Amino acid sequence: MTKLSLSALALIFVSSSVMASTETSFTYGGIYKSLKTAQKTEFSQLSLNFFLKETGTTNICPTTRVYLSDGESSYDLSVTKLGKLLLPLDKKLKQDHAAITLVTDKPVTCHLAMEIAVVDYELEQINPKKTGQWLLQFQAMYEKLAGWPGKYFMPEIIGLKFHLAQAERGGGVYHNDGTTTILAEPSKATFIIPVDVLSSFEDTGSLEFGAAVLKVTPILEK
């Protein structure tokens, strides 16, 4: 999961410590702008996702209900088993008043983690040319979301993390001109390919993985 330290993108919320209070609200406006940016054609190979996580653990935030409201219109939002919050791009809501409300059975500290990943259909056939395009789009999207002057303080992308379906059949190799370069051992279900390695790939080469690639995310310099 990629986390940004920029205050504009750090969406942290805390439920009340009073046992009777189980609702916490935070504004939808900033998220709406981020979702709108992510849908631009120049980012067609990427997706912007938000996950509800319990702070300090690896658990999904234990919500009983999540809903979006602007004071006049209100509707429930869906959360997947992995904690992904399915957010709409709703321009009809009053942006100055729209808020997402989180309901829990008990007071809990959670955060909304943002993840930028390659869209699923791009993972069906992965080649060196695509990985270069992904790098460019990742960098451009982070800069766009950070705005000015935030983009000048953005950490650099140092690699792409590949998440494979099976740990026992993981790993990856690069083939070109009759030579094979091992990118990760077969026992690796998740591994990082550094930017300098990705940049060395030739478009005429090919990539082979030991199992289906489920997700590709960027790794930022710490």
N, CA and C atoms as a LAMMPS dump frame, in Angstrom:
ITEM: TIMESTEP
0
ITEM: NUMBER OF ATOMS
666
ITEM: BOX BOUNDS ff ff ff
-5.0000000000000000e+02 5.0000000000000000e+02
-5.0000000000000000e+02 5.0000000000000000e+02
-5.0000000000000000e+02 5.0000000000000000e+02
ITEM: ATOMS id mol type element x y z
1 1 1 N 0.842 -1.189 0
2 1 2 C 0 0 0
3 1 3 C 0.873 1.234 0
4 2 1 N 0.607 2.131 -0.909
5 2 2 C 1.401 3.351 -0.991
6 2 3 C 0.764 4.447 -0.169
7 3 1 N 1.519 5.061 0.758
8 3 2 C 0.993 6.133 1.586
9 3 3 C 1.755 7.414 1.289
10 4 1 N 1.046 8.534 1.129
11 4 2 C 1.662 9.818 0.89
12 4 3 C 1.699 10.608 2.178
13 5 1 N 2.786 11.352 2.365
14 5 2 C 2.913 12.164 3.568
15 5 3 C 2.343 13.559 3.38
16 6 1 N 1.971 13.907 2.148
17 6 2 C 1.438 15.23 1.881
18 6 3 C 0.132 15.421 2.631
19 7 1 N 0.012 16.556 3.296
20 7 2 C -1.179 16.8 4.111
21 7 3 C -2.447 16.814 3.272
22 8 1 N -2.341 17.218 2.01
23 8 2 C -3.517 17.284 1.16
24 8 3 C -4.07 15.905 0.837
25 9 1 N -3.208 14.873 0.979
26 9 2 C -3.625 13.546 0.611
27 9 3 C -3.704 12.608 1.805
28 10 1 N -3.29 13.056 2.96
29 10 2 C -3.324 12.216 4.152
30 10 3 C -4.684 12.343 4.799
31 11 1 N -5.508 11.332 4.617
32 11 2 C -6.88 11.4 5.084
33 11 3 C -7.011 10.536 6.328
34 12 1 N -6.814 11.148 7.487
35 12 2 C -6.867 10.428 8.745
36 12 3 C -8.095 10.864 9.514
37 13 1 N -8.803 9.914 10.101
38 13 2 C -9.946 10.283 10.898
39 13 3 C -9.985 9.423 12.147
40 14 1 N -10.524 9.997 13.239
41 14 2 C -10.557 9.315 14.518
42 14 3 C -11.967 9.38 15.078
43 15 1 N -12.487 8.256 15.492
44 15 2 C -13.812 8.27 16.094
45 15 3 C -13.718 8.761 17.526
46 16 1 N -14.826 9.262 18.04
47 16 2 C -14.853 9.832 19.376
48 16 3 C -14.513 8.798 20.437
49 17 1 N -13.874 9.243 21.514
50 17 2 C -13.538 8.336 22.6
51 17 3 C -14.735 8.075 23.503
52 18 1 N -15.808 8.79 23.276
53 18 2 C -17.027 8.588 24.054
54 18 3 C -17.73 7.339 23.529
55 19 1 N -18.019 6.415 24.418
56 19 2 C -18.563 5.129 24.022
57 19 3 C -19.861 5.256 23.231
58 20 1 N -20.654 6.297 23.519
59 20 2 C -21.94 6.452 22.851
60 20 3 C -21.785 6.925 21.416
61 21 1 N -20.643 7.507 21.081
62 21 2 C -20.427 8.055 19.75
63 21 3 C -19.724 7.032 18.867
64 22 1 N -20.367 6.672 17.769
65 22 2 C -19.781 5.692 16.867
66 22 3 C -19.71 6.195 15.429
67 23 1 N -19.899 7.498 15.235
68 23 2 C -19.872 8.054 13.89
69 23 3 C -18.751 9.086 13.752
70 24 1 N -18.096 9.057 12.607
71 24 2 C -17.063 10.039 12.272
72 24 3 C -17.241 10.451 10.825
73 25 1 N -17.196 11.741 10.562
74 25 2 C -17.383 12.241 9.199
75 25 3 C -16.15 12.992 8.719
76 26 1 N -15.896 12.905 7.437
77 26 2 C -14.822 13.696 6.834
78 26 3 C -15.248 14.108 5.434
79 27 1 N -14.694 15.191 4.953
80 27 2 C -15.173 15.811 3.726
81 27 3 C -14.905 14.955 2.485
82 28 1 N -15.807 15.079 1.549
83 28 2 C -15.748 14.335 0.291
84 28 3 C -15.081 15.149 -0.822
85 29 1 N -14.998 16.464 -0.638
86 29 2 C -14.519 17.342 -1.705
87 29 3 C -13.143 16.981 -2.231
88 30 1 N -12.177 16.76 -1.33
89 30 2 C -10.818 16.436 -1.756
90 30 3 C -10.741 15.101 -2.473
91 31 1 N -11.516 14.131 -1.983
92 31 2 C -11.545 12.816 -2.62
93 31 3 C -12.169 12.918 -4.012
94 32 1 N -13.228 13.73 -4.115
95 32 2 C -13.88 13.932 -5.416
96 32 3 C -12.881 14.473 -6.441
97 33 1 N -12.087 15.459 -6.036
98 33 2 C -11.103 16.04 -6.956
99 33 3 C -10.06 15.014 -7.362
100 34 1 N -9.644 14.167 -6.411
101 34 2 C -8.656 13.136 -6.72
102 34 3 C -9.219 12.109 -7.693
103 35 1 N -10.468 11.681 -7.459
104 35 2 C -11.102 10.717 -8.353
105 35 3 C -11.279 11.296 -9.754
106 36 1 N -11.647 12.565 -9.822
107 36 2 C -11.832 13.222 -11.114
108 36 3 C -10.508 13.297 -11.871
109 37 1 N -9.426 13.601 -11.148
110 37 2 C -8.099 13.645 -11.767
111 37 3 C -7.706 12.275 -12.309
112 38 1 N -7.958 11.232 -11.524
113 38 2 C -7.557 9.876 -11.903
114 38 3 C -8.287 9.385 -13.147
115 39 1 N -9.449 9.97 -13.455
116 39 2 C -10.227 9.516 -14.603
117 39 3 C -9.829 10.207 -15.908
118 40 1 N -8.845 11.075 -15.847
119 40 2 C -8.382 11.748 -17.064
120 40 3 C -7.74 10.728 -18.007
121 41 1 N -7.838 10.987 -19.3
122 41 2 C -7.365 10.031 -20.302
123 41 3 C -5.871 9.742 -20.198
124 42 1 N -5.089 10.71 -19.724
125 42 2 C -3.639 10.466 -19.636
126 42 3 C -3.267 9.465 -18.547
127 43 1 N -4.259 9.067 -17.719
128 43 2 C -4.009 8.076 -16.673
129 43 3 C -4.84 6.816 -16.919
130 44 1 N -5.077 6.509 -18.181
131 44 2 C -5.98 5.409 -18.532
132 44 3 C -5.474 4.038 -18.095
133 45 1 N -4.177 3.91 -17.817
134 45 2 C -3.626 2.615 -17.427
135 45 3 C -3.59 2.418 -15.906
136 46 1 N -4.072 3.425 -15.16
137 46 2 C -4.001 3.374 -13.705
138 46 3 C -5.383 3.475 -13.067
139 47 1 N -5.474 3.039 -11.829
140 47 2 C -6.7 3.193 -11.047
141 47 3 C -6.352 3.768 -9.685
142 48 1 N -7.242 4.589 -9.157
143 48 2 C -7.069 5.19 -7.832
144 48 3 C -8.064 4.545 -6.887
145 49 1 N -7.562 3.943 -5.804
146 49 2 C -8.416 3.213 -4.876
147 49 3 C -8.212 3.713 -3.453
148 50 1 N -9.254 3.573 -2.636
149 50 2 C -9.191 3.947 -1.228
150 50 3 C -9.594 2.746 -0.371
151 51 1 N -8.822 2.507 0.701
152 51 2 C -9.079 1.384 1.592
153 51 3 C -9.26 1.876 3.024
154 52 1 N -10.238 1.311 3.725
155 52 2 C -10.465 1.633 5.128
156 52 3 C -9.61 0.698 5.983
157 53 1 N -8.65 1.261 6.72
158 53 2 C -7.733 0.466 7.524
159 53 3 C -7.748 0.933 8.978
160 54 1 N -7.643 -0.012 9.884
161 54 2 C -7.518 0.322 11.294
162 54 3 C -6.079 0.739 11.558
163 55 1 N -5.892 1.928 12.093
164 55 2 C -4.557 2.478 12.309
165 55 3 C -3.785 1.652 13.34
166 56 1 N -2.528 1.365 13.007
167 56 2 C -1.668 0.624 13.923
168 56 3 C -1.756 -0.883 13.781
169 57 1 N -2.634 -1.36 12.91
170 57 2 C -2.76 -2.8 12.673
171 57 3 C -2.864 -3.033 11.167
172 58 1 N -2.955 -4.29 10.781
173 58 2 C -3.172 -4.63 9.38
174 58 3 C -4.642 -4.954 9.118
175 59 1 N -5.491 -4.691 10.1
176 59 2 C -6.911 -5.028 10.005
177 59 3 C -7.695 -4.014 9.173
178 60 1 N -8.786 -4.49 8.622
179 60 2 C -9.736 -3.604 7.961
180 60 3 C -10.518 -2.869 9.043
181 61 1 N -10.795 -1.601 8.834
182 61 2 C -11.554 -0.831 9.815
183 61 3 C -12.931 -1.48 10.018
184 62 1 N -13.306 -1.777 11.268
185 62 2 C -14.539 -2.525 11.55
186 62 3 C -15.803 -1.67 11.467
187 63 1 N -16.17 -1.276 10.281
188 63 2 C -17.353 -0.429 10.095
189 63 3 C -18.626 -1.274 10.048
190 64 1 N -19.704 -0.687 10.514
191 64 2 C -21.012 -1.311 10.365
192 64 3 C -21.809 -0.626 9.253
193 65 1 N -21.394 0.595 8.93
194 65 2 C -22.032 1.328 7.84
195 65 3 C -21.134 2.473 7.416
196 66 1 N -21.099 2.755 6.105
197 66 2 C -20.409 3.925 5.571
198 66 3 C -21.364 4.582 4.58
199 67 1 N -21.607 5.883 4.744
200 67 2 C -22.535 6.541 3.82
201 67 3 C -22.035 7.932 3.429
202 68 1 N -22.54 8.397 2.301
203 68 2 C -22.176 9.693 1.735
204 68 3 C -23.407 10.588 1.752
205 69 1 N -23.245 11.822 2.251
206 69 2 C -24.398 12.719 2.365
207 69 3 C -23.957 14.171 2.217
208 70 1 N -24.84 14.99 1.658
209 70 2 C -24.58 16.436 1.58
210 70 3 C -25.638 17.223 2.357
211 71 1 N -26.391 16.538 3.194
212 71 2 C -27.436 17.189 3.969
213 71 3 C -28.801 17.063 3.343
214 72 1 N -28.83 16.82 2.026
215 72 2 C -30.1 16.647 1.311
216 72 3 C -30.216 15.235 0.741
217 73 1 N -29.146 14.811 0.046
218 73 2 C -29.105 13.464 -0.513
219 73 3 C -28.16 12.606 0.324
220 74 1 N -28.528 11.336 0.478
221 74 2 C -27.707 10.433 1.282
222 74 3 C -27.846 9.011 0.758
223 75 1 N -26.728 8.291 0.664
224 75 2 C -26.798 6.884 0.277
225 75 3 C -25.6 6.124 0.82
226 76 1 N -25.796 4.818 1.037
227 76 2 C -24.763 3.968 1.598
228 76 3 C -23.674 3.673 0.572
229 77 1 N -22.456 3.503 1.064
230 77 2 C -21.327 3.125 0.232
231 77 3 C -20.938 1.686 0.537
232 78 1 N -20.465 0.981 -0.462
233 78 2 C -20.061 -0.409 -0.291
234 78 3 C -18.584 -0.507 0.062
235 79 1 N -18.258 -1.49 0.888
236 79 2 C -16.881 -1.793 1.255
237 79 3 C -16.636 -3.266 0.949
238 80 1 N -15.574 -3.573 0.191
239 80 2 C -15.292 -4.959 -0.171
240 80 3 C -14.682 -5.71 1.007
241 81 1 N -14.509 -7.008 0.857
242 81 2 C -13.922 -7.839 1.908
243 81 3 C -12.488 -7.424 2.224
244 82 1 N -11.831 -6.793 1.264
245 82 2 C -10.455 -6.337 1.469
246 82 3 C -10.394 -4.918 2.032
247 83 1 N -11.572 -4.335 2.306
248 83 2 C -11.616 -2.998 2.877
249 83 3 C -11.622 -1.883 1.856
250 84 1 N -11.755 -2.207 0.581
251 84 2 C -11.786 -1.18 -0.459
252 84 3 C -13.125 -0.459 -0.415
253 85 1 N -13.065 0.854 -0.336
254 85 2 C -14.263 1.688 -0.303
255 85 3 C -14.64 2.058 -1.742
256 86 1 N -15.813 1.646 -2.161
257 86 2 C -16.263 1.904 -3.524
258 86 3 C -16.914 3.284 -3.572
259 87 1 N -16.149 4.258 -4.033
260 87 2 C -16.585 5.652 -4.011
261 87 3 C -17.084 6.109 -5.369
262 88 1 N -18.209 6.822 -5.406
263 88 2 C -18.726 7.353 -6.665
264 88 3 C -18.101 8.708 -6.984
265 89 1 N -18.145 9.062 -8.25
266 89 2 C -17.757 10.414 -8.661
267 89 3 C -19.064 11.158 -8.886
268 90 1 N -19.602 11.72 -7.805
269 90 2 C -20.95 12.302 -7.837
270 90 3 C -20.882 13.825 -7.865
271 91 1 N -21.028 14.407 -9.056
272 91 2 C -20.951 15.858 -9.205
273 91 3 C -22.248 16.555 -8.786
274 92 1 N -23.31 15.766 -8.551
275 92 2 C -24.587 16.355 -8.15
276 92 3 C -24.601 16.769 -6.68
277 93 1 N -23.717 16.197 -5.88
278 93 2 C -23.669 16.542 -4.465
279 93 3 C -23.115 17.947 -4.268
280 94 1 N -23.553 18.599 -3.216
281 94 2 C -23.009 19.904 -2.872
282 94 3 C -21.632 19.703 -2.258
283 95 1 N -20.609 20.053 -3.015
284 95 2 C -19.247 19.751 -2.599
285 95 3 C -18.854 20.408 -1.279
286 96 1 N -19.424 21.577 -0.98
287 96 2 C -19.065 22.28 0.262
288 96 3 C -19.638 21.585 1.493
289 97 1 N -20.65 20.742 1.299
290 97 2 C -21.308 20.109 2.431
291 97 3 C -21.183 18.583 2.427
292 98 1 N -20.785 18.013 1.311
293 98 2 C -20.739 16.557 1.2
294 98 3 C -19.692 15.964 2.133
295 99 1 N -20.062 14.864 2.79
296 99 2 C -19.158 14.201 3.724
297 99 3 C -19.392 12.702 3.713
298 100 1 N -18.333 11.971 3.982
299 100 2 C -18.426 10.52 4.134
300 100 3 C -18.457 10.235 5.634
301 101 1 N -19.423 9.46 6.059
302 101 2 C -19.56 9.15 7.48
303 101 3 C -19.3 7.668 7.719
304 102 1 N -18.464 7.433 8.705
305 102 2 C -18.075 6.082 9.085
306 102 3 C -18.772 5.711 10.395
307 103 1 N -19.411 4.561 10.44
308 103 2 C -20.103 4.103 11.646
309 103 3 C -19.424 2.827 12.148
310 104 1 N -19.089 2.802 13.44
311 104 2 C -18.488 1.614 14.053
312 104 3 C -19.22 1.269 15.348
313 105 1 N -19.072 0.025 15.783
314 105 2 C -19.708 -0.415 17.032
315 105 3 C -19.003 0.136 18.256
316 106 1 N -17.728 0.494 18.101
317 106 2 C -16.937 0.982 19.226
318 106 3 C -15.978 2.051 18.738
319 107 1 N -15.485 2.905 19.635
320 107 2 C -14.498 3.922 19.235
321 107 3 C -13.247 3.259 18.68
322 108 1 N -12.802 3.701 17.545
323 108 2 C -11.624 3.103 16.907
324 108 3 C -10.945 4.157 16.045
325 109 1 N -9.641 4.069 15.941
326 109 2 C -8.879 4.973 15.093
327 109 3 C -8.575 4.283 13.773
328 110 1 N -9.012 4.897 12.696
329 110 2 C -8.815 4.318 11.37
330 110 3 C -8.267 5.375 10.41
331 111 1 N -7.811 4.921 9.274
332 111 2 C -7.392 5.876 8.248
333 111 3 C -7.844 5.379 6.873
334 112 1 N -7.956 6.316 5.969
335 112 2 C -8.34 6.01 4.598
336 112 3 C -7.063 5.993 3.773
337 113 1 N -6.599 4.804 3.422
338 113 2 C -5.335 4.664 2.7
339 113 3 C -5.567 4.732 1.199
340 114 1 N -4.811 5.585 0.542
341 114 2 C -4.929 5.724 -0.901
342 114 3 C -3.937 4.808 -1.596
343 115 1 N -4.395 4.144 -2.636
344 115 2 C -3.532 3.274 -3.433
345 115 3 C -3.705 3.582 -4.908
346 116 1 N -2.589 3.769 -5.595
347 116 2 C -2.613 3.908 -7.052
348 116 3 C -2.027 2.625 -7.62
349 117 1 N -2.747 1.978 -8.516
350 117 2 C -2.305 0.701 -9.068
351 117 3 C -2.595 0.651 -10.562
352 118 1 N -1.957 -0.285 -11.238
353 118 2 C -2.242 -0.515 -12.648
354 118 3 C -3.629 -1.157 -12.763
355 119 1 N -4.42 -0.727 -13.733
356 119 2 C -5.759 -1.293 -13.914
357 119 3 C -5.651 -2.779 -14.273
358 120 1 N -6.665 -3.544 -13.894
359 120 2 C -6.612 -5.001 -14.035
360 120 3 C -6.391 -5.463 -15.471
361 121 1 N -7.055 -4.843 -16.444
362 121 2 C -6.961 -5.335 -17.815
363 121 3 C -5.556 -5.185 -18.404
364 122 1 N -4.751 -4.281 -17.828
365 122 2 C -3.378 -4.1 -18.296
366 122 3 C -2.483 -5.276 -17.884
367 123 1 N -2.938 -6.055 -16.899
368 123 2 C -2.113 -7.131 -16.348
369 123 3 C -2.266 -8.444 -17.109
370 124 1 N -3.153 -8.484 -18.084
371 124 2 C -3.382 -9.722 -18.824
372 124 3 C -2.182 -10.086 -19.678
373 125 1 N -1.574 -9.107 -20.314
374 125 2 C -0.369 -9.336 -21.116
375 125 3 C 0.621 -8.213 -20.807
376 126 1 N 1.656 -8.542 -20.036
377 126 2 C 2.629 -7.534 -19.597
378 126 3 C 3.879 -7.628 -20.466
379 127 1 N 4.311 -6.485 -20.978
380 127 2 C 5.54 -6.43 -21.768
381 127 3 C 6.373 -5.226 -21.332
382 128 1 N 7.657 -5.179 -21.738
383 128 2 C 8.524 -4.076 -21.32
384 128 3 C 8.004 -2.688 -21.675
385 129 1 N 7.368 -2.549 -22.821
386 129 2 C 6.852 -1.244 -23.228
387 129 3 C 5.798 -0.75 -22.247
388 130 1 N 4.929 -1.657 -21.803
389 130 2 C 3.885 -1.282 -20.851
390 130 3 C 4.483 -0.8 -19.528
391 131 1 N 5.493 -1.498 -19.03
392 131 2 C 6.058 -1.115 -17.732
393 131 3 C 6.645 0.298 -17.786
394 132 1 N 7.215 0.669 -18.932
395 132 2 C 7.719 2.032 -19.087
396 132 3 C 6.599 3.051 -19.079
397 133 1 N 5.495 2.721 -19.724
398 133 2 C 4.333 3.61 -19.736
399 133 3 C 3.75 3.757 -18.332
400 134 1 N 3.708 2.665 -17.573
401 134 2 C 3.194 2.72 -16.202
402 134 3 C 4.01 3.671 -15.344
403 135 1 N 5.323 3.577 -15.454
404 135 2 C 6.187 4.45 -14.662
405 135 3 C 5.877 5.919 -14.924
406 136 1 N 5.748 6.283 -16.194
407 136 2 C 5.463 7.665 -16.56
408 136 3 C 4.114 8.12 -16.012
409 137 1 N 3.109 7.259 -16.105
410 137 2 C 1.777 7.633 -15.628
411 137 3 C 1.728 7.722 -14.104
412 138 1 N 2.413 6.818 -13.413
413 138 2 C 2.465 6.89 -11.949
414 138 3 C 3.043 8.225 -11.502
415 139 1 N 4.175 8.6 -12.067
416 139 2 C 4.83 9.844 -11.677
417 139 3 C 3.941 11.048 -11.977
418 140 1 N 3.323 11.049 -13.149
419 140 2 C 2.472 12.173 -13.554
420 140 3 C 1.243 12.287 -12.655
421 141 1 N 0.651 11.154 -12.266
422 141 2 C -0.531 11.212 -11.417
423 141 3 C -0.19 11.722 -10.022
424 142 1 N 0.919 11.246 -9.45
425 142 2 C 1.32 11.724 -8.13
426 142 3 C 1.548 13.239 -8.151
427 143 1 N 2.2 13.727 -9.187
428 143 2 C 2.467 15.161 -9.294
429 143 3 C 1.162 15.939 -9.437
430 144 1 N 0.22 15.396 -10.198
431 144 2 C -1.061 16.069 -10.409
432 144 3 C -1.854 16.13 -9.112
433 145 1 N -1.863 15.029 -8.36
434 145 2 C -2.594 14.98 -7.11
435 145 3 C -1.969 15.884 -6.053
436 146 1 N -0.647 15.977 -6.078
437 146 2 C 0.053 16.8 -5.092
438 146 3 C -0.165 18.28 -5.349
439 147 1 N -0.376 18.654 -6.624
440 147 2 C -0.574 20.063 -6.952
441 147 3 C 0.717 20.851 -6.848
442 148 1 N 0.577 22.181 -6.955
443 148 2 C 1.741 23.059 -6.851
444 148 3 C 1.689 23.778 -5.51
445 149 1 N 2.8 23.875 -4.735
446 149 2 C 4.146 23.407 -5.074
447 149 3 C 4.451 22 -4.587
448 150 1 N 3.406 21.255 -4.152
449 150 2 C 3.637 19.936 -3.584
450 150 3 C 4.395 18.984 -4.481
451 151 1 N 4.209 19.1 -5.807
452 151 2 C 4.858 18.159 -6.714
453 151 3 C 6.379 18.264 -6.67
454 152 1 N 6.898 19.42 -6.243
455 152 2 C 8.346 19.583 -6.171
456 152 3 C 8.936 18.907 -4.934
457 153 1 N 8.08 18.449 -4.04
458 153 2 C 8.543 17.777 -2.83
459 153 3 C 8.137 16.304 -2.815
460 154 1 N 7.602 15.823 -3.939
461 154 2 C 7.191 14.44 -4.031
462 154 3 C 8.397 13.509 -4.038
463 155 1 N 8.358 12.412 -3.282
464 155 2 C 9.436 11.421 -3.371
465 155 3 C 9.407 10.75 -4.734
466 156 1 N 10.544 10.315 -5.205
467 156 2 C 10.634 9.673 -6.512
468 156 3 C 10.17 8.225 -6.443
469 157 1 N 9.697 7.736 -7.576
470 157 2 C 9.359 6.318 -7.677
471 157 3 C 10.658 5.547 -7.898
472 158 1 N 10.918 4.558 -7.061
473 158 2 C 12.17 3.797 -7.162
474 158 3 C 11.964 2.406 -7.762
475 159 1 N 10.701 2.025 -7.989
476 159 2 C 10.453 0.716 -8.582
477 159 3 C 8.974 0.393 -8.637
478 160 1 N 8.672 -0.745 -9.239
479 160 2 C 7.306 -1.246 -9.296
480 160 3 C 7.239 -2.562 -8.532
481 161 1 N 6.194 -2.708 -7.72
482 161 2 C 6 -3.928 -6.937
483 161 3 C 4.974 -4.812 -7.638
484 162 1 N 5.357 -6.055 -7.876
485 162 2 C 4.496 -7.022 -8.544
486 162 3 C 3.933 -8 -7.506
487 163 1 N 2.611 -8.172 -7.53
488 163 2 C 1.915 -9.073 -6.605
489 163 3 C 1.388 -10.239 -7.429
490 164 1 N 1.902 -11.447 -7.182
491 164 2 C 1.514 -12.616 -7.955
492 164 3 C 0.529 -13.49 -7.193
493 165 1 N -0.181 -14.341 -7.938
494 165 2 C -1.277 -15.119 -7.368
495 165 3 C -0.811 -16.268 -6.477
496 166 1 N 0.344 -16.881 -6.787
497 166 2 C 0.766 -18.064 -6.05
498 166 3 C 2.197 -17.937 -5.564
499 167 1 N 2.38 -18.12 -4.25
500 167 2 C 3.714 -18.01 -3.665
501 167 3 C 4.642 -19.109 -4.162
502 168 1 N 4.09 -20.314 -4.372
503 168 2 C 4.933 -21.434 -4.78
504 168 3 C 5.297 -21.391 -6.259
505 169 1 N 4.66 -20.499 -6.997
506 169 2 C 4.975 -20.355 -8.416
507 169 3 C 5.095 -18.873 -8.754
508 170 1 N 5.962 -18.214 -8.056
509 170 2 C 6.132 -16.785 -8.274
510 170 3 C 7.314 -16.508 -9.184
511 171 1 N 7.975 -15.376 -8.906
512 171 2 C 9.161 -15.011 -9.667
513 171 3 C 8.863 -14.446 -11.035
514 172 1 N 9.919 -13.952 -11.672
515 172 2 C 9.771 -13.382 -13.003
516 172 3 C 11.102 -13.309 -13.719
517 173 1 N 11.062 -13.361 -15.05
518 173 2 C 12.278 -13.283 -15.853
519 173 3 C 12.047 -12.357 -17.042
520 174 1 N 13.161 -11.851 -17.568
521 174 2 C 13.147 -10.987 -18.756
522 174 3 C 13.969 -11.672 -19.834
523 175 1 N 13.368 -11.796 -21.023
524 175 2 C 14.052 -12.425 -22.155
525 175 3 C 14.344 -11.379 -23.223
526 176 1 N 15.556 -11.448 -23.789
527 176 2 C 15.884 -10.55 -24.905
528 176 3 C 17.139 -11.063 -25.616
529 177 1 N 17.065 -11.17 -26.937
530 177 2 C 18.193 -11.608 -27.769
531 177 3 C 18.802 -12.922 -27.286
532 178 1 N 17.956 -13.845 -26.919
533 178 2 C 18.439 -15.159 -26.527
534 178 3 C 18.996 -15.248 -25.117
535 179 1 N 18.964 -14.158 -24.383
536 179 2 C 19.448 -14.159 -23.001
537 179 3 C 18.269 -14.011 -22.033
538 180 1 N 18.481 -14.556 -20.829
539 180 2 C 17.436 -14.493 -19.804
540 180 3 C 17.976 -13.852 -18.542
541 181 1 N 17.257 -12.873 -18.026
542 181 2 C 17.631 -12.196 -16.782
543 181 3 C 16.6 -12.519 -15.72
544 182 1 N 17.055 -13.062 -14.597
545 182 2 C 16.142 -13.385 -13.507
546 182 3 C 15.805 -12.101 -12.736
547 183 1 N 14.536 -11.776 -12.653
548 183 2 C 14.07 -10.585 -11.939
549 183 3 C 13.712 -10.91 -10.496
550 184 1 N 13.241 -12.126 -10.255
551 184 2 C 12.891 -12.581 -8.911
552 184 3 C 12.861 -14.095 -8.909
553 185 1 N 13.253 -14.706 -7.805
554 185 2 C 13.262 -16.155 -7.676
555 185 3 C 11.836 -16.707 -7.706
556 186 1 N 11.683 -17.96 -8.153
557 186 2 C 10.348 -18.561 -8.257
558 186 3 C 9.562 -18.594 -6.95
559 187 1 N 10.24 -18.523 -5.823
560 187 2 C 9.544 -18.576 -4.53
561 187 3 C 8.937 -17.235 -4.131
562 188 1 N 9.194 -16.178 -4.899
563 188 2 C 8.726 -14.836 -4.557
564 188 3 C 7.36 -14.55 -5.182
565 189 1 N 6.36 -14.353 -4.323
566 189 2 C 5.032 -14.001 -4.816
567 189 3 C 4.87 -12.491 -4.926
568 190 1 N 5.677 -11.758 -4.179
569 190 2 C 5.728 -10.297 -4.309
570 190 3 C 7.189 -9.885 -4.404
571 191 1 N 7.48 -8.992 -5.314
572 191 2 C 8.858 -8.54 -5.484
573 191 3 C 8.867 -7.188 -6.184
574 192 1 N 9.97 -6.483 -6.04
575 192 2 C 10.13 -5.152 -6.625
576 192 3 C 11.137 -5.206 -7.762
577 193 1 N 10.799 -4.585 -8.865
578 193 2 C 11.742 -4.396 -9.965
579 193 3 C 12.135 -2.918 -9.956
580 194 1 N 13.412 -2.609 -9.662
581 194 2 C 13.848 -1.212 -9.569
582 194 3 C 13.7 -0.464 -10.892
583 195 1 N 13.612 0.853 -10.797
584 195 2 C 13.442 1.699 -11.977
585 195 3 C 14.586 1.519 -12.972
586 196 1 N 15.833 1.422 -12.47
587 196 2 C 16.96 1.291 -13.397
588 196 3 C 16.883 -0.012 -14.193
589 197 1 N 16.355 -1.069 -13.589
590 197 2 C 16.178 -2.335 -14.304
591 197 3 C 15.055 -2.204 -15.33
592 198 1 N 13.946 -1.603 -14.921
593 198 2 C 12.827 -1.396 -15.845
594 198 3 C 13.25 -0.545 -17.039
595 199 1 N 14.084 0.457 -16.776
596 199 2 C 14.531 1.361 -17.841
597 199 3 C 15.485 0.673 -18.813
598 200 1 N 16.095 -0.409 -18.38
599 200 2 C 17.04 -1.129 -19.244
600 200 3 C 16.338 -2.092 -20.203
601 201 1 N 15.051 -2.333 -19.99
602 201 2 C 14.312 -3.253 -20.851
603 201 3 C 14.207 -2.692 -22.269
604 202 1 N 14.341 -3.563 -23.244
605 202 2 C 14.115 -3.202 -24.647
606 202 3 C 12.693 -3.591 -25.027
607 203 1 N 12.084 -2.793 -25.878
608 203 2 C 10.713 -3.088 -26.307
609 203 3 C 10.631 -4.428 -27.036
610 204 1 N 11.746 -4.866 -27.603
611 204 2 C 11.76 -6.136 -28.332
612 204 3 C 11.832 -7.334 -27.385
613 205 1 N 12.085 -7.089 -26.108
614 205 2 C 12.172 -8.165 -25.132
615 205 3 C 10.792 -8.614 -24.672
616 206 1 N 10.799 -9.564 -23.746
617 206 2 C 9.536 -10.078 -23.213
618 206 3 C 9.685 -10.373 -21.726
619 207 1 N 8.538 -10.398 -21.032
620 207 2 C 8.505 -10.679 -19.603
621 207 3 C 7.685 -11.937 -19.353
622 208 1 N 8.165 -12.751 -18.416
623 208 2 C 7.469 -13.984 -18.075
624 208 3 C 7.403 -14.12 -16.555
625 209 1 N 6.219 -14.45 -16.037
626 209 2 C 6.016 -14.583 -14.6
627 209 3 C 5.561 -15.999 -14.27
628 210 1 N 5.916 -16.463 -13.059
629 210 2 C 5.587 -17.826 -12.661
630 210 3 C 4.131 -18.039 -12.336
631 211 1 N 3.407 -16.967 -12.123
632 211 2 C 1.981 -17.043 -11.818
633 211 3 C 1.314 -15.768 -12.32
634 212 1 N -0.004 -15.767 -12.304
635 212 2 C -0.736 -14.585 -12.771
636 212 3 C -0.412 -13.378 -11.896
637 213 1 N -0.235 -12.234 -12.53
638 213 2 C 0.03 -10.992 -11.811
639 213 3 C -1.305 -10.382 -11.395
640 214 1 N -1.5 -10.234 -10.095
641 214 2 C -2.768 -9.715 -9.576
642 214 3 C -2.787 -8.2 -9.465
643 215 1 N -1.617 -7.614 -9.18
644 215 2 C -1.57 -6.179 -8.943
645 215 3 C -0.149 -5.654 -9.153
646 216 1 N -0.048 -4.425 -9.646
647 216 2 C 1.244 -3.743 -9.767
648 216 3 C 1.09 -2.355 -9.161
649 217 1 N 1.937 -2.044 -8.189
650 217 2 C 1.888 -0.754 -7.494
651 217 3 C 3.27 -0.116 -7.489
652 218 1 N 3.356 1.202 -7.371
653 218 2 C 4.661 1.868 -7.34
654 218 3 C 5.254 1.84 -5.93
655 219 1 N 6.56 1.904 -5.854
656 219 2 C 7.27 2.025 -4.595
657 219 3 C 7.951 3.392 -4.564
658 220 1 N 7.641 4.207 -3.547
659 220 2 C 8.204 5.546 -3.445
660 220 3 C 9.443 5.541 -2.573
661 221 1 N 10.356 6.425 -2.9
662 221 2 C 11.569 6.603 -2.094
663 221 3 C 11.17 7.085 -0.706
664 222 1 N 11.763 6.498 0.335
665 222 2 C 11.42 6.863 1.712
666 222 3 C 12.11 8.167 2.11
